[in-house]
Amino acid sequence: MKTDRQFFQKIDLPDGTETNGITDHRRDPSLLMIDAGYMRGKRVLDIGANDGFWCFWSESNGSVGNLAIDVEEYSKYDRGYVQPTSARLPDDGANKGDNFAFLKETFGFTTHRDHISVYELDPEQHGQFDIVFFYGVLYHLRHPLLAFDRIRRVCSGVVFVETHIHSTNDLLPNSVFYRDDVFGITNWSGPSESCVVQWMHDAGFPHVFREKRRKGPMRARYIGCIDAPAAEHFRQASHFTYCDDVYYAAVRAETLKSLEKARNSSS
């Protein structure tokens, strides 16, 4: 299928070709242990959907009533009070939803797209979702824990998270704050591996799995489950670690050691 469009995500097209995106999630469903049997009949929320990989993949594998959300223009990103000048913003001419609309029509899918941020998710308006994909969004947010709180309000089953992490100390639950001039104009948060786990746990996902072998030194995937039955499916995943009491004991020990070191250095 010939098109002059520039995509962000690689997506297999009906004629056997693929989009020209730079981000490829096509192997992730197998890594996350989800397939057509798992997805069938589930309701899916795709946060920061961009071209729509996760919601379209989900619908093609039997999910129903899907919702994709994204903030379409860079100027509407999570900026805060002190904003960069317009001269430093990326080109704001293209609407990210155009590729989504093109693909939706190409496939004949029914997934709805809403132009809102993660902070605007409302269970009264949007309902509940069995599965939430939260890919490549967390580090773009100035209020990452608030985002997890909002997700929990609309998630009744499982959330899949992929994010940038700051890997100076995987067990110490801390986060770096980048502002707009340090790590790219739209990036704010650099949590440690443990910090993401703790955020998810604190937001109401009591069963959290972290990826053992990360996709890169500063990228990681997580699975958060609302209840034990939902988590049982992912206990079989040998490439994910269940963050149980042993894990949290190591986190506490590392945190106390860091605090003791800070006290000693200041005395």
SERO-4910 file (N, C-alpha, C, O; in steps of 0.05 Angstrom, whole numbers):
BEGIN
 pado doro    nc1    nc2    nc3   cac1   cac2   cac3    cc1    cc2    cc3    oc1    oc2    oc3
  Met    A     17    -24      0      0      0      0     18     25      0     31     31     20
  Lys    A     19     39    -23     36     62    -25     23     87    -12      0     93    -17
  Thr    A     39    100      5     29    125     17     53    142     24     75    132     30
  Asp    A     49    168     22     71    187     28     71    195     58     87    212     66
  Arg    A     54    183     73     52    189    102     78    181    117     91    161    110
  Gln    A     85    197    137    107    190    155     95    180    181     82    195    196
  Phe    A     98    155    187     87    143    211    108    142    234    132    145    229
  Phe    A     98    140    258    116    136    281    119    107    288    141     98    297
  Gln    A     98     91    285     98     63    292     97     45    268     85     52    247
  Lys    A    111     22    270    109      2    249     83    -14    253     79    -26    274
  Ile    A     67    -15    233     41    -30    234     38    -46    208     41    -35    186
  Asp    A     32    -71    210     27    -88    187      1    -80    173    -20    -78    186
  Leu    A      2    -76    147    -21    -67    132    -34    -91    118    -22   -112    115
  Pro    A    -60    -88    110    -75   -110     99    -62   -123     74    -67   -146     68
  Asp    A    -47   -107     59    -36   -118     34     -9   -131     38      4   -138     18
  Gly    A     -1   -134     63     25   -148     69     48   -129     72     70   -138     79
  Thr    A     45   -103     66     66    -84     71     65    -74     99     48    -83    115
  Glu    A     82    -55    106     82    -44    133     87    -14    132     98     -4    113
  Thr    A     78      0    153     83     28    154    113     34    160    127     16    168
  Asn    A    121     58    155    150     65    156    158     77    183    177     92    184
  Gly    A    144     69    205    151     80    231    178     71    242    189     51    233
  Ile    A    187     87    261    213     80    274    210     64    299    230     53    309
  Thr    A    186     62    310    180     47    334    165     22    328    145     22    314
  Asp    A    176     -1    337    165    -27    329    157    -43    354    174    -52    369
  His    A    131    -46    359    121    -61    382    111    -88    374     98   -102    390
  Arg    A    115    -97    350    102   -121    339    110   -146    354     95   -166    353
  Arg    A    133   -147    367    141   -171    382    131   -170    411    132   -190    425
  Asp    A    122   -147    420    114   -143    448     91   -161    457     91   -171    479
  Pro    A     70   -166    440     49   -183    450     58   -210    459     49   -221    479
  Ser    A     77   -222    444     88   -248    452    104   -245    478    102   -262    496
  Leu    A    120   -224    481    136   -219    505    117   -216    529    124   -225    551
  Leu    A     95   -202    525     76   -197    547     57   -220    552     40   -219    570
  Met    A     59   -241    536     42   -265    539     12   -259    535     -5   -267    550
  Ile    A      7   -243    514    -21   -238    506    -24   -246    477     -7   -240    460
  Asp    A    -46   -259    471    -52   -267    444    -82   -264    439    -97   -252    456
  Ala    A    -92   -274    416   -120   -271    410   -138   -284    431   -159   -273    437
  Gly    A   -129   -307    442   -145   -320    462   -148   -303    487   -169   -302    500
  Tyr    A   -126   -289    494   -127   -272    518   -142   -246    513   -156   -237    532
  Met    A   -141   -236    489   -153   -210    484   -183   -211    477   -197   -191    480
  Arg    A   -192   -234    469   -219   -236    459   -240   -227    479   -241   -236    502
  Gly    A   -257   -208    471   -278   -198    488   -270   -177    508   -286   -166    522
  Lys    A   -244   -171    510   -234   -151    529   -239   -123    518   -240   -118    493
  Arg    A   -241   -103    536   -243    -75    528   -216    -62    534   -205    -65    555
  Val    A   -205    -48    514   -177    -38    515   -176     -8    513   -191      5    498
  Leu    A   -158      3    530   -152     32    529   -122     35    520   -105     23    532
  Asp    A   -118     51    500    -91     56    490    -84     85    495    -95    103    483
  Ile    A    -66     90    515    -59    117    523    -34    126    508    -14    112    507
  Gly    A    -36    150    496    -14    160    479    -13    143    454      9    134    447
  Ala    A    -36    139    442    -39    119    420    -22    125    396    -14    106    382
  Asn    A    -17    150    390     -2    158    366    -16    146    341    -39    152    337
  Asp    A     -2    130    325    -14    119    301    -35     98    307    -52     92    290
  Gly    A    -34     86    331    -55     68    339    -48     38    340    -65     21    339
  Phe    A    -21     32    343    -13      4    342    -29    -13    361    -41    -33    353
  Trp    A    -29     -6    387    -40    -24    407    -71    -27    405    -81    -49    408
  Cys    A    -85     -6    400   -114     -9    398   -121    -24    372   -140    -40    373
  Phe    A   -107    -20    350   -113    -35    326   -105    -64    328   -119    -82    319
  Trp    A    -81    -69    340    -73    -97    345    -94   -111    362   -101   -134    357
  Ser    A   -103    -97    383   -122   -109    401   -149   -116    387   -160   -137    391
  Glu    A   -158    -97    371   -184   -101    357   -181   -124    338   -200   -140    334
  Ser    A   -159   -126    324   -155   -148    305   -153   -175    319   -156   -196    306
  Asn    A   -148   -175    345   -147   -199    361   -171   -203    379   -169   -218    399
  Gly    A   -193   -190    373   -218   -196    386   -227   -178    408   -248   -183    421
  Ser    A   -213   -156    415   -222   -138    435   -245   -121    424   -249   -119    400
  Val    A   -261   -110    442   -285    -96    434   -288    -70    450   -279    -68    473
  Gly    A   -300    -49    438   -305    -24    451   -280     -9    459   -279      4    480
  Asn    A   -259    -10    442   -234      2    449   -234     33    448   -250     45    433
  Leu    A   -217     45    464   -213     74    464   -183     80    462   -167     69    476
  Ala    A   -177     98    443   -149    108    440   -150    138    448   -168    153    440
  Ile    A   -131    146    465   -129    174    472   -101    185    466    -81    170    468
  Asp    A   -100    210    459    -74    223    455    -78    253    455   -100    263    449
  Val    A    -56    267    460    -56    297    458    -45    303    430    -22    297    425
  Glu    A    -61    314    413    -54    315    385    -31    335    378    -15    329    361
  Glu    A    -30    358    391    -11    379    384     10    381    406      4    379    429
  Tyr    A     35    386    398     57    389    417     51    412    437     59    410    460
  Ser    A     38    433    428     33    456    445     14    449    468     12    464    487
  Lys    A      0    426    466    -18    418    487     -6    396    505    -20    384    522
  Tyr    A     20    391    502     33    372    520     34    382    548     27    405    554
  Asp    A     42    365    566     43    371    595     66    390    600     89    381    605
  Arg    A     61    416    599     83    435    600     87    449    626    110    456    633
  Gly    A     66    453    642     70    468    667     69    498    662     61    507    640
  Tyr    A     76    513    682     74    542    681     96    555    664     91    573    648
  Val    A    120    545    667    143    555    652    145    539    627    155    517    627
  Gln    A    137    551    604    137    537    579    160    546    561    169    569    563
  Pro    A    171    528    545    191    536    526    179    555    505    155    555    501
  Thr    A    196    571    492    186    589    472    176    574    448    184    551    443
  Ser    A    158    586    433    147    572    410    169    565    389    166    546    374
  Ala    A    190    581    389    212    575    370    225    548    376    237    536    358
  Arg    A    223    539    401    237    514    408    218    490    406    227    467    409
  Leu    A    193    495    401    174    473    398    178    458    371    186    471    352
  Pro    A    174    432    370    175    418    344    153    429    326    135    443    335
  Asp    A    155    422    301    135    430    281    107    421    290    103    398    294
  Asp    A     89    440    293     63    435    303     42    433    281     18    434    286
  Gly    A     51    431    256     32    432    234     17    407    230     -6    408    221
  Ala    A     29    384    236     16    358    231      0    349    255     10    351    278
  Asn    A    -23    339    250    -40    328    271    -34    298    273    -37    283    253
  Lys    A    -27    288    297    -19    260    300    -43    242    295    -39    218    289
  Gly    A    -67    252    297    -91    236    293    -96    229    264   -113    212    258
  Asp    A    -83    243    245    -88    238    216    -81    210    208    -96    196    194
  Asn    A    -57    200    218    -49    173    211    -69    153    224    -75    132    211
  Phe    A    -77    158    248    -97    141    261   -122    138    244   -132    116    240
  Ala    A   -133    161    235   -157    161    220   -154    146    193   -171    131    185
  Phe    A   -130    149    181   -124    135    156   -124    105    161   -135     90    145
  Leu    A   -110     96    182   -108     68    187   -135     56    196   -142     34    188
  Lys    A   -150     71    212   -177     61    220   -194     56    196   -208     36    194
  Glu    A   -194     74    176   -210     70    152   -198     47    135   -214     32    124
  Thr    A   -172     45    134   -159     24    118   -167     -4    128   -173    -21    112
  Phe    A   -167     -7    155   -173    -33    167   -203    -37    170   -212    -60    172
  Gly    A   -218    -15    171   -247    -18    178   -252    -23    207   -271    -36    214
  Phe    A   -234    -12    224   -236    -17    253   -257      3    265   -265     22    252
  Thr    A   -265     -3    289   -285     14    303   -275     29    327   -289     44    340
  Thr    A   -249     25    334   -237     39    357   -242     69    356   -238     81    335
  His    A   -251     80    378   -256    109    380   -231    123    390   -216    112    407
  Arg    A   -226    147    380   -203    163    389   -213    188    403   -230    202    392
  Asp    A   -202    194    426   -210    218    441   -185    236    445   -164    225    452
  His    A   -188    262    441   -165    280    443   -163    290    471   -169    313    477
  Ile    A   -154    273    489   -151    281    518   -124    270    528   -112    253    515
  Ser    A   -116    280    551    -92    270    564   -100    248    585   -123    245    591
  Val    A    -80    235    595    -84    214    615    -97    225    640   -112    212    653
  Tyr    A    -91    251    646   -103    263    670   -133    267    668   -147    270    689
  Glu    A   -144    266    644   -172    271    639   -189    246    639   -214    248    634
  Leu    A   -177    223    643   -193    198    644   -213    199    666   -207    206    689
  Asp    A   -238    192    660   -260    194    679   -277    169    677   -288    163    656
  Pro    A   -279    153    699   -295    128    698   -324    134    691   -337    117    679
  Glu    A   -335    157    699   -363    163    692   -366    167    662   -387    160    651
  Gln    A   -347    179    650   -349    185    621   -338    162    604   -350    156    583
  His    A   -316    150    612   -303    131    595   -307    102    603   -301     84    587
  Gly    A   -317     97    627   -323     70    635   -298     56    645   -278     68    653
  Gln    A   -299     29    645   -277     12    655   -265     -4    632   -278    -10    613
  Phe    A   -239     -9    635   -224    -24    614   -211    -48    627   -199    -46    648
  Asp    A   -213    -70    613   -199    -95    622   -169    -93    619   -154   -103    636
  Ile    A   -160    -79    598   -132    -77    592   -125    -49    584   -139    -36    569
  Val    A   -103    -38    596    -93    -12    589    -65    -14    579    -48    -26    592
  Phe    A    -59     -1    556    -32      1    546    -22     30    551    -35     49    543
  Phe    A      0     32    566     11     58    574     40     58    565     59     56    581
  Tyr    A     43     60    539     70     57    526     81     84    518     69     99    504
  Gly    A    106     88    527    121    112    518    109    138    526    111    158    511
  Val    A     96    140    549     83    164    557     93    174    584     96    198    588
  Leu    A     98    156    603    104    163    631    125    185    633    121    204    649
  Tyr    A    147    183    619    169    202    622    163    229    609    179    248    613
  His    A    141    231    595    133    257    583    116    273    603    107    295    597
  Leu    A    111    262    627     92    274    645    106    287    669    126    277    680
  Arg    A     96    310    677    106    324    701     94    312    726    104    316    748
  His    A     72    297    724     59    285    747     54    255    742     31    247    739
  Pro    A     75    239    742     72    211    735     55    195    754     40    178    746
  Leu    A     57    200    780     41    185    800     11    192    796     -6    175    799
  Leu    A      5    217    791    -22    225    785    -33    210    761    -56    202    761
  Ala    A    -16    206    741    -25    192    717    -33    163    724    -53    153    715
  Phe    A    -16    150    741    -23    122    750    -49    123    766    -66    104    764
  Asp    A    -54    143    782    -79    145    797   -103    147    778   -123    134    783
  Arg    A   -100    163    757   -122    166    738   -126    139    723   -149    132    717
  Ile    A   -105    126    716   -108    100    702   -122     80    719   -139     65    710
  Arg    A   -115     79    745   -127     60    763   -157     63    765   -172     44    768
  Arg    A   -167     88    762   -196     93    764   -211     80    742   -235     75    745
  Val    A   -198     76    719   -213     65    696   -203     37    688   -213     25    669
  Cys    A   -184     26    703   -173     -1    697   -185    -21    716   -183    -18    741
  Ser    A   -197    -42    705   -208    -63    722   -192    -89    720   -200   -109    732
  Gly    A   -170    -89    706   -155   -114    702   -125   -110    702   -112   -114    723
  Val    A   -114   -103    679    -84   -103    675    -75    -78    661    -89    -68    643
  Val    A    -53    -67    669    -40    -45    655    -12    -54    646      3    -66    661
  Phe    A     -6    -49    621     21    -54    610     35    -28    606     25    -10    593
  Val    A     59    -25    618     74      0    618    101     -4    604    114    -24    609
  Glu    A    108     15    587    135     16    575    144     44    578    130     63    572
  Thr    A    169     48    589    178     75    594    208     77    594    223     57    597
  His    A    217    101    591    245    108    597    249    106    628    231    113    643
  Ile    A    272     96    636    279     96    664    308    107    667    324    107    649
  His    A    313    117    691    339    128    698    353    106    715    343    100    737
  Ser    A    374     94    705    384     69    717    409     73    734    426     55    734
  Thr    A    411     95    749    434     98    767    434     77    790    454     67    798
  Asn    A    410     72    799    406     52    821    379     39    818    359     52    824
  Asp    A    378     15    808    352      2    802    334     -2    826    310      0    824
  Leu    A    346     -6    849    330    -13    873    322     12    889    303     10    905
  Leu    A    336     34    886    328     58    901    305     72    887    308     80    863
  Pro    A    282     75    900    258     86    887    259    116    885    245    130    899
  Asn    A    276    126    867    278    155    863    273    163    834    272    145    816
  Ser    A    269    188    829    264    198    802    278    224    796    280    241    814
  Val    A    289    226    772    302    250    763    281    268    749    264    258    735
  Phe    A    283    294    754    265    313    741    282    329    720    301    342    728
  Tyr    A    275    326    695    292    337    674    287    366    666    306    379    657
  Arg    A    263    376    670    254    401    658    256    398    627    259    376    617
  Asp    A    254    421    613    252    419    584    278    421    569    279    417    545
  Asp    A    300    428    582    324    434    568    347    413    574    370    418    568
  Val    A    339    390    585    360    371    593    358    345    577    379    336    566
  Phe    A    335    334    575    332    308    562    310    309    540    293    291    539
  Gly    A    311    329    524    291    331    503    268    349    512    261    350    535
  Ile    A    256    363    493    237    384    500    211    374    511    196    389    524
  Thr    A    204    348    507    178    338    517    182    318    540    163    304    548
  Asn    A    207    315    550    212    295    570    216    308    598    230    328    600
  Trp    A    205    296    619    206    308    645    216    289    667    232    297    683
  Ser    A    207    264    666    212    246    689    231    223    682    229    211    660
  Gly    A    250    218    700    269    196    696    268    178    721    286    180    737
  Pro    A    247    161    724    246    144    748    265    121    747    272    112    725
  Ser    A    273    111    770    288     87    771    269     63    767    245     66    768
  Glu    A    281     40    762    264     16    758    246     11    782    222      5    778
  Ser    A    256     13    806    240      9    830    219     31    834    198     26    845
  Cys    A    226     55    825    207     77    829    181     72    813    159     77    823
  Val    A    184     62    789    160     55    773    143     34    787    119     36    788
  Val    A    157     14    798    142     -7    813    127      5    836    104     -2    841
  Gln    A    140     22    851    128     34    875    105     52    867     84     53    881
  Trp    A    108     68    846     86     84    836     62     67    830     39     74    838
  Met    A     66     46    815     44     28    807     31     16    831      6     15    833
  His    A     47      6    850     37     -6    874     20     15    890     -2      8    900
  Asp    A     31     39    893     18     59    909     -9     68    896    -27     76    910
  Ala    A    -10     67    870    -34     76    855    -56     55    856    -78     60    846
  Gly    A    -50     31    866    -72     11    869    -69    -13    851    -88    -27    845
  Phe    A    -44    -19    842    -38    -43    827    -21    -61    845      4    -59    845
  Pro    A    -33    -77    862    -18    -92    882      0   -114    871     19   -123    885
  His    A     -5   -123    847     11   -144    834     26   -132    810     14   -126    790
  Val    A     52   -128    814     69   -115    794     91   -133    785    104   -146    802
  Phe    A     96   -135    759    118   -150    748    136   -130    733    127   -112    719
  Arg    A    162   -134    736    181   -118    721    197   -136    703    202   -159    709
  Glu    A    206   -125    681    221   -140    661    249   -146    671    263   -128    680
  Lys    A    257   -171    669    284   -179    678    305   -168    658    325   -156    667
  Arg    A    301   -173    633    320   -165    613    309   -142    597    292   -146    579
  Arg    A    317   -118    604    304    -94    593    310    -92    563    329   -103    553
  Lys    A    292    -76    549    295    -73    520    319    -54    514    327    -52    490
  Gly    A    330    -42    534    353    -24    531    362    -15    558    347    -19    577
  Pro    A    385     -3    561    395      5    587    377     26    601    378     29    625
  Met    A    361     41    585    344     61    597    315     59    588    300     78    588
  Arg    A    306     34    582    278     29    575    270      3    590    286    -15    592
  Ala    A    245      3    599    236    -21    613    206    -24    610    191     -5    604
  Arg    A    197    -49    614    168    -56    612    159    -66    639    174    -78    654
  Tyr    A    133    -61    645    121    -70    670     93    -80    665     80    -72    645
  Ile    A     84    -97    683     56   -107    682     44   -102    710     55   -111    730
  Gly    A     21    -89    711      8    -84    736    -20    -97    736    -35    -93    717
  Cys    A    -27   -112    757    -52   -126    758    -68   -118    783    -57   -113    804
  Ile    A    -94   -116    779   -112   -108    801   -115   -129    822   -115   -123    846
  Asp    A   -117   -155    813   -122   -176    832   -105   -201    826    -93   -202    805
  Ala    A   -105   -220    844    -89   -244    842    -96   -261    818    -78   -270    804
  Pro    A   -122   -265    812   -129   -281    788   -117   -269    762   -108   -284    745
  Ala    A   -118   -243    760   -107   -230    736    -76   -234    735    -65   -238    714
  Ala    A    -64   -233    758    -35   -235    760    -25   -264    754     -3   -268    745
  Glu    A    -42   -283    759    -34   -311    757    -24   -318    729     -6   -333    725
  His    A    -37   -306    709    -30   -311    681     -1   -303    676     13   -317    661
  Phe    A      9   -282    688     35   -271    682     57   -283    700     81   -278    695
  Arg    A     50   -299    720     70   -312    736     86   -332    719    108   -341    727
  Gln    A     74   -340    697     88   -360    679    109   -347    662    125   -361    649
  Ala    A    110   -321    661    129   -306    644    157   -307    656    162   -293    676
  Ser    A    174   -323    645    201   -326    656    218   -301    653    238   -297    667
  His    A    210   -283    635    226   -259    630    216   -235    646    226   -213    643
  Phe    A    197   -240    665    187   -219    683    191   -229    712    187   -252    718
  Thr    A    197   -210    729    200   -216    758    176   -205    773    168   -182    769
  Tyr    A    164   -222    790    142   -213    806    153   -198    830    170   -208    845
  Cys    A    144   -173    834    155   -156    855    141   -162    881    123   -148    889
  Asp    A    150   -183    894    137   -193    919    151   -182    943    166   -162    941
  Asp    A    147   -195    966    158   -185    991    189   -186    991    202   -169   1003
  Val    A    201   -205    977    230   -207    975    240   -182    961    260   -170    969
  Tyr    A    227   -175    939    235   -152    924    233   -126    941    251   -110    941
  Tyr    A    211   -123    954    207    -99    971    226    -98    994    234    -76   1003
  Ala    A    234   -121   1005    254   -122   1026    280   -111   1016    294    -96   1030
  Ala    A    287   -118    992    312   -108    980    310    -78    975    330    -63    978
  Val    A    286    -69    967    282    -40    962    285    -25    989    299     -4    989
  Arg    A    273    -35   1010    275    -21   1036    304    -20   1045    313      0   1055
  Ala    A    318    -43   1042    346    -44   1051    363    -24   1035    380    -10   1047
  Glu    A    359    -22   1009    374     -3    993    367     26   1000    385     43   1000
  Thr    A    342     31   1005    334     58   1013    346     66   1039    356     89   1042
  Leu    A    346     48   1059    357     55   1085    387     59   1083    398     77   1096
  Lys    A    401     43   1066    429     46   1062    436     74   1050    455     87   1057
  Ser    A    419     82   1031    423    108   1018    419    131   1037    434    150   1037
  Leu    A    398    128   1054    392    149   1074    415    151   1094    423    173   1102
  Glu    A    426    128   1103    448    127   1122    473    140   1110    487    155   1123
  Lys    A    477    135   1085    500    146   1071    497    177   1069    517    192   1073
  Ala    A    473    186   1064    468    215   1062    472    228   1089    484    250   1091
  Arg    A    463    215   1111    467    226   1138    496    228   1145    505    248   1156
  Asn    A    511    207   1139    539    207   1145    555    228   1130    574    240   1141
  Ser    A    547    232   1105    562    252   1089    555    281   1098    572    299   1093
  Ser    A    533    285   1111    525    312   1120    534    318   1148    533    341   1156
  Ser    A    544    298   1162    552    302   1190    582    309   1192    592    313   1214
***
